[in-house]
Amino acid sequence: MRTLISLLVANALALSGSVYAGDTDDQKIADLKKQLEDITSELDDINDRVDSNERHSALDRILITGDFRTKAHSLHYQNVTWNPAIKVNFSDFGAKAMSGAFGMPNDPASPLGKMMAADPNLAAAFQSGQLQGTMPYVLAQKTTQDIDNDIFYTTRLRLNLKAKVWDNVSFAGRLSMFKNWGDSTGVQVFDSWRSFTMDGTSSGNPSGDFLRVERAYFDWKNIGGSPLYLSIGRRPSTYGPPTQYRENEKRGGTPSGHLVNFNFDGATMGYHLGDITGVEGQVIRFCYGQGFESQFGNGEMFGDIVTKDTHLGGFNIDAINDGKNFLQFTLFGAKDVNDGFKGTMAFPTQLAGIFAPTMYQDMQKFSNFNFETRVQPSGVIGDMFLGGIGFAREEDNDVKWFVSGGWTRADGNGNAGMFGGMLSDAVFEAQLNADGSEIIMMPSAADDSGPKDGYGIYAGIQIPAPYGKFGLEYNYGSKYWTPFTQAQDDPIGSKLATRGHVGEAYYMFDINPRMFIKLAGLYYDFEYTGSGTPVGAPQEIDEVIAGSAYSMLPVVDTAFDINASLTVNF
């Protein structure tokens, strides 16, 4: 375009020279030159605008926006207790020992003799006949301590991608980086279920200075001119309503954030009922997804696969969404849930000392080393179902409030892995290792396979305040409350997955329409262990601290998180 305009100007100048070459009227020549200068200036302006539009049209194929957040936490944990034990079928152990399957107890070279020599208390209890039925087998001495992490910094970068493919087809995606300062390994020592990074939680777990694909999907709307639409890809299933208020942003995901804050891949078929009923924003969606792939990348060529694919499906209904009132219903299930997901962790030295004594002997020489390992589940433990109803309202005076209720059900099948079955503990049985030199304990079944129902409540209010807004939130989860909110980026753990009470207060200062500061405090009062996981039987925290109940991972009694953040939207 610029070349064409330049040629036109040059031709005009040449023409003017030939026409007026013989004209002796200096004033006419000066006037003509002035007109040509004006034309040249106008053409340059047009040229700049045309080039800008050409560039803009090219870039309009994909629109990039995002947000950047830096956050400082002060984290404090009270009565952090580790009291590990497993439930062992000692009747089975005694029968095998009496039959001579483990060798003679007075033979120091036999597997039974080695075990008795290594644990005199076990030997005394066994010889006195105290080991009968299923009983706890204590693995380490109980420890209790308070932990203070006075300063913990994180940085989160999210890049939103949007593109219009056709009149009724669009693409959307989000790339996320979430890291804590001074660590880009992306791997944490496995001391809680929060520290286990897997596909569903990678966007909300500090995992290094690299971008992950949190969501990537297309929307095909008004299919055949109808209110029907289809969407396939990595789903917008994080930061759903009503959690957007504490994030100070618009609705961030499709499903209820009280029940789901979890990355997964799948599809949604939706229908805009409002086009028929006349109710603004009324939409019904059927959602399908896969949470675990069992037969690819797991060594399936060795023929040793005992897990199954985990499939998700259900309905999400926006009954009202008129800009002031929002009413949502959610109901879905997860079939063939395994005792974990594929993930990575740094193996704790403490667990090596219990379960891998030979390896532990070498690890002691490198006390500051942890080996990174890829984890995969050991079997299917049952099915899960979740449901909920949530209502939010935004008043004319800018007061926003919401209430949400959730229900979860776990249906175990009696299977169990090392950390347990579906909300149940594993019962271990003794057996010889491959070369017959050592007695090892292996999970045989869950101690309970009955259905278990849990419930959770969540409520909050946000009101205008000087220079910004002030908010209060409260949530509670019962003993068996097990939502899929593990990708929520609270460092102590997803507050909405807590089995117990959580209170939060925050103040947001609006610096400008695209920048704000948030000061917040969260207080956790845990009542039961295992928040955020369906694996293992929840134990009362007070009983673990007292030593009458056990947990394979450390448990927290109470904790609080005081934090300040600065967020910039661009």
Buried (B, 14 or more C-beta within 10 A) or exposed (E): EEEEBBEEBEEBEEEBEEEBEEEEEEEEBEEBEEEBEEBBEEBBEEBEEBEEEEEEEEEEEEEEEBBBBBBBBBBBBBBBBBBBBBBBBBBBBBEBBEEEBBBEBEEEEBBBBBBBEEBEEBBEBBEEEEBEEBBBBBBEEBEBEEEEEEEBEBBBBBBBBEBEEEEBBBBBBBBBBBBBEEBEEBBBBBBBBBBBBBBBBBBBBBBBEEBBBBBBBBBBBBBEEEBBBBBBBBBBBBBBBBBBBBBBEEBBBBBBBBBBBBBBBBBBBBBBBBEEEEBEBBBBBBBBBBBBBBEEEBEEEEEEBEBBBBBBEBEBBBBBBEEEBBBBBBBBBBBBBBBBBBBBBBBBBBBBBBBEEEEBEEBEEEEEEBEEEEBBBBBBBBBBBBBBBBBBBBEEEEEBBBBBBBBBBBBBBBBBBBBBBBBBBBBBBBBBEEEEEBBBBEBBBBBBBEBBEBBBBBBBBBBEEEEBBBBBBBBBBBBBBBBBBBBBBBBBBBBBBBBBBBBBBBBBBEEEEEBBBBBBBBBBBBBBBBBBBBBBBBBBBBBBBEEEBBBBBBBBBBBBBBBBBBBBBE
